[in-house]
């Protein structure tokens, strides 16, 4: 028997009837973002970190010592992996995670209050600074949380948890009229 598998986004069913006008608090879902894991070889951590940070269109998220998630909205997944391999050479291992991760961007004046309902991390600007990131649990779901703007947070989640995280975030944001849609 031949089976035809269609490549579809993990949240395609949930966001089909997304609102046209976002509210003040809005959840944007990356519609195929390029994401890669970079793991630096021992002793090469700082050199690799500086090399990746030198590319303005890359967004780095700390995962663990000598390990980062790198996101690009300008590159295709294969292009991101290739550029990172060229940039880091033999100093690091690069693994494309684009099909295995979903990127959420929560923005709005109540973003901290929404996230505080499910994340046990101090999100005050003095404690979680702009550009900061951490691996946390949102309820029971592992996410990499990054603060990318004054009132903007990115959550990177394994694809298999994307629907559960989406449902949780929408429930947590219900009192703030949180809306959601795919990013352009």
Backbone torsions as a table, in degrees:
resi	resn	phi	psi	omega
1	UNK	NA	133.7	178.4
2	UNK	-97.0	131.3	177.7
3	UNK	-114.6	138.1	178.5
4	UNK	-104.6	112.8	179.0
5	UNK	-99.8	126.4	178.8
6	UNK	-96.6	135.6	176.1
7	UNK	-81.0	111.0	179.6
8	UNK	-133.2	155.3	-180.0
9	UNK	-69.6	146.5	-178.0
10	UNK	-61.1	-24.8	-177.4
11	UNK	-111.0	18.0	-177.8
12	UNK	-57.4	-41.9	179.8
13	UNK	-67.6	-38.8	-176.6
14	UNK	-71.4	-34.6	-172.6
15	UNK	-101.7	11.7	179.6
16	UNK	-60.1	-42.1	-177.6
17	UNK	-105.0	43.5	-178.0
18	UNK	-68.1	148.7	179.8
19	UNK	-67.2	152.0	179.0
20	UNK	-82.9	-32.6	-179.8
21	UNK	-106.2	115.4	177.4
22	UNK	-71.7	146.5	175.7
23	UNK	-83.1	-177.3	-179.4
24	UNK	-59.8	-37.2	175.2
25	UNK	-104.4	120.9	-171.7
26	UNK	-138.9	140.9	177.8
27	UNK	-110.0	114.7	177.4
28	UNK	-102.5	136.4	179.6
29	UNK	-109.3	124.2	178.2
30	UNK	-63.7	125.5	-175.3
31	UNK	-93.7	58.2	-177.5
32	UNK	100.4	65.5	174.3
33	UNK	-83.7	147.5	174.7
34	UNK	-84.8	123.0	-178.1
35	UNK	-133.7	135.2	177.7
36	UNK	-137.8	149.2	172.3
37	UNK	-97.7	134.4	176.9
38	UNK	-120.0	124.6	178.7
39	UNK	-120.5	111.5	-176.6
40	UNK	-75.5	144.4	174.2
41	UNK	-70.2	156.7	-178.9
42	UNK	-55.9	130.1	179.9
43	UNK	86.4	-7.3	-177.6
44	UNK	-108.7	7.1	-172.2
45	UNK	-55.8	-51.4	-175.4
46	UNK	-68.8	-38.5	178.7
47	UNK	-63.9	-43.2	179.0
48	UNK	-66.4	-44.8	179.7
49	UNK	-58.6	-45.7	179.6
50	UNK	-65.6	-39.3	-179.8
51	UNK	-62.3	-45.6	180.0
52	UNK	-68.3	-42.7	-179.4
53	UNK	-64.0	-20.6	-179.3
54	UNK	-74.9	-10.8	179.9
55	UNK	-98.3	108.2	-172.8
56	UNK	-61.6	-30.1	-177.3
57	UNK	-83.2	-1.2	175.3
58	UNK	-94.6	139.8	175.0
59	UNK	-114.2	120.5	-177.0
60	UNK	-99.2	137.8	174.8
61	UNK	-125.4	122.2	177.7
62	UNK	-65.1	134.7	176.6
63	UNK	-115.6	-45.8	-176.7
64	UNK	-164.1	170.5	176.8
65	UNK	-53.5	126.0	178.6
66	UNK	67.7	18.0	179.5
67	UNK	-135.1	132.2	-179.5
68	UNK	-136.5	152.6	164.6
69	UNK	-97.3	135.0	178.9
70	UNK	-118.5	126.6	-178.2
71	UNK	-115.3	139.7	175.8
72	UNK	-136.9	130.3	174.6
73	UNK	-94.7	-8.5	-177.9
74	UNK	-97.5	-26.1	-174.8
75	UNK	-100.3	150.1	167.0
76	UNK	-76.6	158.5	-178.5
77	UNK	-52.9	-44.8	-179.7
78	UNK	-67.2	-35.1	177.9
79	UNK	-68.5	-38.6	178.1
80	UNK	-64.0	-48.0	179.8
81	UNK	-61.0	-43.0	-180.0
82	UNK	-63.3	-45.8	179.5
83	UNK	-63.4	-40.0	178.8
84	UNK	-66.7	-38.8	177.6
85	UNK	-65.5	-39.6	177.0
86	UNK	-66.0	-40.8	-177.4
87	UNK	-68.9	-41.4	-174.1
88	UNK	-96.9	-21.3	179.5
89	UNK	55.3	-134.2	-178.0
90	UNK	-83.8	4.6	-178.2
91	UNK	-80.8	-13.0	-175.3
92	UNK	-154.6	159.8	172.0
93	UNK	-100.4	138.2	-179.5
94	UNK	-122.3	129.9	179.2
95	UNK	-129.5	123.5	177.7
96	UNK	-68.5	127.9	180.0
97	UNK	-117.9	9.9	-171.0
98	UNK	-57.8	-42.0	-179.8
99	UNK	-79.1	-15.2	-175.6
100	UNK	-103.2	-1.6	-178.1
101	UNK	-130.5	150.2	174.8
102	UNK	-123.5	135.6	-178.4
103	UNK	-106.4	122.3	175.2
104	UNK	-106.9	142.1	175.0
105	UNK	-125.9	111.5	179.2
106	UNK	-99.2	122.1	-179.8
107	UNK	-131.7	150.8	176.6
108	UNK	136.8	165.6	-174.9
109	UNK	-65.5	-19.7	-178.8
110	UNK	-106.8	14.6	-178.2
111	UNK	-55.4	-44.8	179.2
112	UNK	-62.1	-43.0	-178.9
113	UNK	-66.5	-36.6	177.7
114	UNK	-65.4	-50.0	-178.3
115	UNK	-65.3	-33.0	-178.8
116	UNK	-62.7	-19.7	178.2
117	UNK	-71.4	-19.0	-176.8
118	UNK	-131.9	-8.1	-175.8
119	UNK	-118.7	126.7	-180.0
120	UNK	-89.8	60.6	-179.2
121	UNK	-138.6	140.7	177.6
122	UNK	-72.1	112.5	-176.4
123	UNK	-98.2	6.9	177.2
124	UNK	-60.2	141.7	-177.9
125	UNK	-54.3	-29.9	178.0
126	UNK	-71.3	-28.0	-177.8
127	UNK	-96.3	-36.6	-178.2
128	UNK	-120.9	88.6	-170.6
129	UNK	-76.9	164.2	177.1
130	UNK	-57.9	129.7	-177.2
131	UNK	89.9	-7.2	179.6
132	UNK	-76.3	156.2	176.1
133	UNK	-151.1	157.9	-179.6
134	UNK	-158.5	149.9	170.7
135	UNK	-85.4	123.9	-176.6
136	UNK	-138.9	171.8	170.6
137	UNK	-104.8	134.4	171.1
138	UNK	-108.4	98.6	-168.2
139	UNK	68.9	-114.0	178.0
140	UNK	-108.4	5.9	-171.3
141	UNK	-101.8	125.7	177.9
142	UNK	-75.0	126.9	178.2
143	UNK	-135.4	155.2	168.4
144	UNK	-101.1	116.9	-176.5
145	UNK	-104.5	129.3	177.4
146	UNK	-129.2	144.2	174.9
147	UNK	-100.5	113.1	-173.3
148	UNK	-109.1	-6.3	178.9
149	UNK	-158.5	176.2	-178.7
150	UNK	-54.5	-45.6	179.1
151	UNK	-126.4	38.5	-176.8
152	UNK	-130.8	130.1	177.8
153	UNK	-128.8	141.0	174.3
154	UNK	-111.5	136.3	176.5
155	UNK	-119.9	124.0	178.5
156	UNK	-111.2	124.2	-171.8
157	UNK	-131.6	147.1	172.4
158	UNK	-58.4	142.7	-176.0
159	UNK	-53.3	-37.9	-176.8
160	UNK	-66.9	-18.2	178.0
161	UNK	-102.1	-1.7	-172.5
162	UNK	-60.0	-44.0	-177.9
163	UNK	-66.9	-41.0	178.0
164	UNK	-65.0	-43.1	178.4
165	UNK	-63.7	-42.4	178.2
166	UNK	-57.7	-48.8	179.4
167	UNK	-60.2	-43.3	179.5
168	UNK	-63.3	-46.0	-179.5
169	UNK	-63.0	-41.0	179.7
170	UNK	-66.1	-37.2	176.8
171	UNK	-67.6	-42.5	-179.8
172	UNK	-66.3	-29.0	-178.1
173	UNK	-96.9	4.4	-176.3
174	UNK	-56.8	-43.6	-177.4
175	UNK	-67.8	-15.8	-179.8
176	UNK	-104.8	11.5	-178.3
177	UNK	56.1	43.7	179.4
178	UNK	-61.2	130.4	175.7
179	UNK	-110.5	165.0	-178.9
180	UNK	-146.8	149.0	177.7
181	UNK	-165.4	164.0	172.2
182	UNK	-70.3	142.7	175.1
183	UNK	-71.1	151.6	178.6
184	UNK	-67.6	NA	NA
